[in-house]
Amino acid sequence: MSKVFFVGYFFFVASTIAFIVAILTPFWIIKANPDYRGIFEVCQKNGSRPEIRTCSYILTYSDDAFVKANRLDYAIACASLSIAASSLSILLLIVAGLHMSLKHKVDSNKFLRLRLVELLIAGTLLIDCLTIVVWVVMLAKNLDANNVITRNQIGWSLWLAVSSTGGFLIALVLFAVHRIDLGAFFGGRKTTYNESRE
């Protein structure tokens, strides 16, 4: 088993944890209405005590006027894509574990090991694309009237999501290098026969 795979797996696990933490916290966009916007919830500060905030989930239907005003189509789409990306990343962690469990059986599982790494590469590429779409749409849909957003309006959750996208990209590159290494390893193990010169 290549050390490149283990480094890629580390980046994949760290990026999965970072993305899940990012989507579960409401500090993506910090503005006036709502005060905090996250993937799954929007929050308002309490007028008399600003350290206390009231949060509402946007995925569940509610008759509350605050939730109706902030339950926009792009917010539902971002929440759905976030669920898809995090679920796929957890499934791929299982696939990577299966690939690691086959490392001692070199020749008997050659086809399966190659296909598992290819599945990891394709899934990581899809996750990377989904996470990019989520934070780009969140940024684009929360611009002000002048089509700008300041650094003070971007919360730490969004920065964590951006960094997890970078981690998934590093994992993708390392998984691809590992696949090339596996192909060369299995390709070099072919039996060659010497022809007798008579």
Secondary structure by P-SEA (a helix, b strand, c coil): ccaaaaaaaaaaaaaaaaaaaaaacccccccccccccccccccccccccccbbbbbbcccccccaaaaaaccaaaaaaaaaaaaaaaaaaaaaaaaaaaaaacccccccaaaaaaaaaaaaaaaaaaaaaaaaaaaaaaaaacccccccccccccaaaaaaaaaaaaaaaaaaaaaaaaaaaaaaaaaabbbbbbbcc
